[in-house]
Amino acid sequence: QVQLVESGGGLVQPGGSLRLSCAASGGFFVINTVAWYRQAPGKQRELVASITSTTNYTDSVKGRFTISRDNAKDTFYLQMNSLKPEDTAVYYCAANIWTMRSGSIDHWGQGTHVTVSS
């Protein structure tokens, strides 16, 4: 059973930085695409960044956030710089992962809170 475990959230002042990590584990698998989503209070979940055949970002984070992956560690990251109060949300990692048992399906992390406040 493949699992995604997130880490790295917390409280940060405006202008600060955080790096979120998402580590996959559980048997033999192949990670296809990876992504980060976020959901702010009272709002719908939105796609923040993804790596498919290209790397994409939602407009509000372009130039501030960077998504990356380390295939050797089965881990991917979201580096967040110049954080703003409006970045406050629960952040979720997601990945499309292939296993022999299930084929390619989407997996989600448990979510990590990011609060940007002075």
C-alpha positions in Angstrom: 0.0 0.0 0.0 1.6 3.2 -1.2 1.5 6.1 1.2 2.4 9.8 0.9 3.6 11.5 4.0 4.0 15.3 4.2 6.2 17.4 6.4 7.4 21.0 6.7 4.3 23.1 7.4 4.1 25.6 10.2 3.8 29.3 11.1 5.9 31.8 9.3 5.9 35.6 9.1 5.1 37.4 5.8 8.1 37.4 3.5 9.4 34.2 5.0 10.0 30.8 3.5 9.0 27.2 4.1 9.8 24.0 2.3 7.2 21.2 2.2 8.2 17.6 1.6 6.1 14.7 0.4 7.7 11.2 0.7 6.2 8.1 -0.9 6.7 4.7 0.6 5.2 1.1 0.4 6.5 -1.6 -1.8 7.5 -1.3 -5.4 6.0 1.7 -7.3 6.6 4.2 -10.0 5.7 7.9 -9.5 4.3 9.4 -12.6 3.1 13.0 -12.0 3.3 15.0 -8.8 1.5 18.0 -7.6 0.7 20.3 -4.6 -2.8 21.6 -3.8 -4.0 23.9 -1.1 -7.3 24.6 0.5 -7.8 27.9 2.4 -10.7 28.2 5.0 -14.0 28.6 3.2 -12.5 28.1 -0.2 -12.2 25.2 -2.7 -9.1 23.2 -3.1 -6.8 24.6 -5.8 -3.9 23.3 -7.7 -0.8 25.2 -6.8 2.0 23.5 -8.8 2.5 20.3 -10.7 5.2 18.4 -12.6 3.8 16.4 -15.6 5.5 16.6 -18.9 6.1 20.3 -17.9 6.2 22.2 -14.7 3.2 24.4 -14.0 2.2 26.9 -11.4 -1.0 28.8 -10.5 -0.5 32.5 -11.3 -0.6 33.7 -7.7 2.6 31.7 -6.8 4.6 32.1 -10.0 8.1 33.4 -9.1 7.7 32.6 -5.4 7.1 28.8 -5.3 9.2 26.0 -6.8 8.1 22.4 -7.2 10.8 19.8 -7.5 11.3 16.0 -7.1 14.1 13.7 -6.1 13.4 10.4 -7.8 16.2 8.6 -5.9 14.4 9.5 -2.7 10.8 9.1 -3.9 10.2 12.5 -2.5 9.0 15.8 -4.0 9.0 19.3 -2.6 7.4 22.7 -2.6 9.8 25.5 -1.8 7.7 28.6 -0.8 9.4 31.9 -0.7 8.1 35.5 -0.1 5.1 34.0 1.6 2.0 36.2 2.0 -1.0 35.9 4.4 -3.1 34.8 1.5 -0.9 31.7 1.1 -2.3 30.5 4.4 -4.0 27.1 3.8 -3.8 23.4 4.3 -1.4 22.1 1.7 -1.8 18.6 0.2 0.6 16.7 -1.9 -0.7 14.4 -4.6 0.9 11.9 -7.0 -0.2 9.6 -9.7 1.6 6.3 -8.8 1.8 3.0 -10.6 1.9 -0.3 -8.8 1.6 -3.8 -10.3 -1.4 -4.4 -8.1 -3.5 -1.3 -8.8 -2.1 0.2 -12.0 -1.8 4.0 -12.1 -4.0 5.8 -9.4 -3.9 9.1 -7.6 -2.6 9.2 -4.0 -2.9 12.0 -1.5 -0.9 13.1 1.5 -2.6 13.9 4.8 -2.3 17.6 4.5 -0.1 20.1 6.4 -1.0 23.5 7.7 0.8 26.6 6.5 0.0 29.8 8.4 1.5 33.1 7.3 1.0 35.7 9.9 2.9 38.4 11.8 
